[in-house]
């Protein structure tokens, strides 16, 4: 039992690879479902989220704490899905969100630009010039996402366990390589790797339970013991009872809504929040 993430540029055949791999393994294959769920959680129409992904990361800044909240909801939705195991995910940022989980096989699919242009021309019935413009624009925006949110280019090979080039290899060849690789012992779910995933999922659930009321929040979970850091304004230093009240509220939300067993809260005071 494993999780597979497939990162791909537009018209690189990655979606086709993901669907074939999932079918062969009997795994669920997900992509847009994560956006739909995040749309409901974040209470923003899906189309706005789609535009935010494809246009520019800066569009998220139109929302209050948009970038942080948006990614928190996407991450929480994805982690809930993959926590069930036996999943192929080929949507947004899986290679970022699932770093550090041993039983995740992270794959990058690439293809020649000319082949991608021909594929887009055929599917969209557009000129070569228009197809090239759209593909380059999409690639640039995906790179901007990675750089803006994580300081890493999505094409950086160190993000992935393997990078497969569809040229000499065809789609079926790539599928076979992935199927063989995912059978390796290092990509099998273990008690320890599942605990890592469960802790990440719990931390994400606690974060989205808190983030609207406490936008500057960081959550870490270890064996369901949750540590929460919230950045607040300096005025709270002058009001000890208020600080205790806020700490208690954070603890209650984390336990009753987030599902934590024990909670440690640290309030960090910043003049920038005044």
C-alpha positions in Angstrom: 0.0 0.0 0.0 1.4 3.3 -1.1 0.7 6.9 -2.2 1.9 8.2 -5.6 2.1 11.8 -6.6 2.6 12.8 -10.2 3.7 16.3 -11.0 3.4 17.3 -14.7 3.2 20.3 -16.9 0.2 20.8 -19.1 0.0 18.4 -22.1 2.8 16.2 -20.8 0.7 13.1 -20.6 0.9 13.0 -16.8 -2.9 12.8 -16.3 -3.0 9.8 -18.6 -0.1 8.2 -16.7 -1.8 8.8 -13.4 -5.1 7.3 -14.5 -3.4 4.2 -16.0 -1.3 3.6 -12.9 -4.3 4.0 -10.6 -6.3 1.6 -12.7 -3.6 -1.1 -12.7 -3.1 -0.8 -8.9 -6.8 -0.4 -8.1 -6.0 2.9 -6.4 -8.2 6.0 -6.4 -7.0 8.7 -8.7 -7.6 12.3 -7.5 -6.9 15.8 -8.7 -9.7 18.4 -9.0 -11.5 16.8 -6.1 -9.1 18.4 -3.7 -9.9 21.9 -5.1 -13.6 21.2 -4.8 -13.2 20.3 -1.1 -10.9 23.2 -0.4 -13.4 25.5 -2.1 -16.1 24.4 0.3 -13.9 24.6 3.3 -12.5 28.0 2.4 -16.0 29.2 1.2 -14.6 30.6 -2.0 -16.1 29.7 -5.5 -14.0 27.0 -7.2 -13.5 29.3 -10.2 -11.7 31.9 -8.1 -9.3 29.2 -6.8 -8.7 27.9 -10.3 -7.9 31.4 -11.5 -5.6 32.0 -8.6 -3.7 28.8 -9.5 -3.4 29.6 -13.1 -3.1 33.4 -13.2 -0.6 34.4 -10.5 0.1 33.7 -6.9 -0.4 37.4 -6.2 -4.1 37.1 -6.8 -4.4 35.3 -3.5 -3.2 38.4 -1.7 -6.6 40.0 -2.6 -8.0 37.8 0.2 -7.2 38.4 3.8 -4.1 36.3 4.6 -5.1 34.6 1.3 -1.9 32.7 0.5 -1.5 31.1 3.9 -5.2 30.3 4.3 -5.6 29.0 0.8 -2.7 26.6 1.0 -3.7 25.5 4.5 -7.1 24.3 3.2 -5.6 22.7 0.1 -3.1 20.8 2.3 -5.7 19.7 4.8 -8.0 18.4 2.1 -5.2 16.5 0.4 -3.9 15.0 3.6 -7.3 13.7 4.5 -7.6 11.9 1.2 -4.2 10.3 1.2 -4.4 9.3 4.8 -6.6 6.5 3.6 -3.7 5.2 1.5 -3.8 3.6 -2.0 -4.0 6.9 -3.9 -2.6 8.5 -7.0 -2.7 12.3 -6.9 -1.8 14.4 -9.9 -3.1 17.8 -8.8 -1.6 20.9 -7.3 1.5 20.8 -5.1 1.4 17.2 -3.9 5.2 17.0 -4.1 5.4 20.0 -1.6 2.6 18.9 0.8 3.7 15.3 1.2 7.4 15.8 1.7 8.8 13.7 4.5 6.3 10.8 4.3 8.3 7.7 3.4 5.6 5.7 1.6 4.9 8.5 -0.9 6.5 7.9 -4.4 6.9 11.3 -5.9 7.1 11.3 -9.8 7.7 14.1 -12.2 6.6 13.6 -15.8 8.2 15.8 -18.5 7.8 16.0 -22.3 9.4 17.9 -25.2 8.0 21.3 -25.9 7.3 20.5 -29.5 5.3 17.4 -28.5 3.3 19.4 -25.9 2.6 22.1 -28.5 1.3 19.5 -31.0 -0.9 17.9 -28.3 -2.4 21.2 -27.3 -3.0 22.2 -30.9 -4.8 18.9 -31.5 -7.0 19.1 -28.3 -7.8 22.8 -28.4 -7.8 23.4 -32.2 -5.5 26.4 -32.0 -2.3 27.6 -33.8 1.2 26.5 -32.8 2.0 30.0 -31.7 -1.0 30.2 -29.4 -0.3 26.7 -28.0 3.3 27.6 -27.3 2.3 30.9 -25.6 -0.3 29.1 -23.3 2.1 26.3 -22.4 4.9 28.6 -21.5 2.5 30.8 -19.5 1.3 27.8 -17.5 4.8 26.6 -16.9 5.9 30.0 -15.7 2.9 30.3 -13.3 3.6 26.9 -11.8 7.2 27.9 -11.2 6.0 31.2 -9.6 3.8 29.1 -7.2 6.7 27.0 -6.0 9.1 30.0 -5.7 6.5 32.2 -3.9 5.3 29.5 -1.4 8.3 27.4 -0.9 11.3 29.1 -2.5 11.7 26.0 -4.8 11.2 25.6 -8.5 8.7 22.8 -9.3 11.1 21.5 -11.9 13.8 21.0 -9.3 14.6 17.3 -9.5 15.4 16.9 -5.8 11.7 17.3 -5.1 11.0 13.9 -6.7 12.0 10.2 -6.4 12.1 10.0 -10.2 11.8 12.2 -13.3 10.5 10.4 -16.4 10.8 11.9 -19.9 8.1 10.9 -22.4 10.0 10.7 -25.6 11.9 7.4 -26.0 9.7 6.2 -23.2 6.1 6.1 -24.1 3.2 6.4 -21.7 2.9 2.6 -21.1 6.7 2.4 -20.5 6.4 5.1 -17.9 3.4 3.3 -16.3 5.4 0.1 -16.0 8.4 1.9 -14.4 6.1 3.5 -11.8 4.3 0.2 -11.1 7.7 -1.6 -10.6 9.1 1.1 -8.4 6.1 1.5 -6.1 6.5 -2.2 -5.2 9.9 -1.5 -3.5 9.9 -2.0 0.2 10.9 1.7 0.8 7.5 2.8 -0.6 5.3 0.5 1.5 3.2 1.8 4.3 4.6 1.0 7.7 3.4 1.8 11.2 6.1 4.5 11.5 5.3 6.1 8.1 1.6 6.1 8.8 2.2 7.8 12.1 4.1 10.6 10.3 1.2 11.0 7.9 -1.4 10.9 10.7 0.6 13.6 12.6 0.8 15.8 9.5 -3.0 15.4 8.9 -3.8 16.2 12.5 -1.6 19.3 12.4 -3.3 20.4 9.2 -6.8 19.9 10.7 -5.9 21.9 13.8 -4.4 24.7 11.6 -7.6 25.1 9.5 -9.6 25.1 12.7 -7.6 28.0 14.0 -6.4 29.9 11.0 -9.5 32.2 10.4 -9.4 33.5 14.0 -5.6 33.2 14.3 -4.0 33.8 10.9 -0.4 33.7 12.1 -0.4 30.1 13.4 2.1 27.3 13.1 1.1 23.7 14.2 3.3 20.7 14.8 2.0 17.3 15.9 4.0 14.4 17.3 2.0 11.3 18.3 -1.1 13.4 18.6 0.7 15.8 21.0 0.2 19.2 19.3 2.4 22.3 19.7 0.8 25.5 18.5 2.5 28.9 18.0 0.4 31.9 17.4 1.8 35.4 16.7 -0.1 38.2 18.4 0.2 41.9 19.0 2.3 43.5 21.8 -0.8 44.8 23.6 -1.5 41.3 24.9 1.7 41.5 27.1 -0.2 44.1 29.2 -3.2 41.9 29.7 -2.4 38.6 31.4 -6.0 37.6 31.7 -6.6 38.2 28.0 -3.6 36.1 27.2 -4.8 33.2 29.4 -8.3 33.5 27.8 -6.8 33.3 24.2 -4.6 30.4 25.2 -7.5 28.5 26.6 -9.6 29.1 23.5 -6.8 27.8 21.2 -6.5 24.7 23.4 -10.3 24.1 23.2 -10.4 24.5 19.4 -7.4 22.2 18.9 -8.9 19.4 21.1 -12.6 19.7 20.4 -12.4 20.6 16.7 -9.0 19.6 15.6 -8.8 16.3 17.5 -5.5 16.8 19.4 -5.0 14.7 22.6 -2.7 17.2 24.3 -1.9 20.8 23.4 1.0 23.2 24.1 0.4 26.8 23.1 3.0 29.4 22.7 2.0 33.1 22.1 4.6 35.1 20.2 4.2 38.9 20.4 5.0 41.0 17.4 4.8 44.8 17.0 3.9 44.2 13.3 0.5 42.8 14.5 -0.5 46.0 16.3 
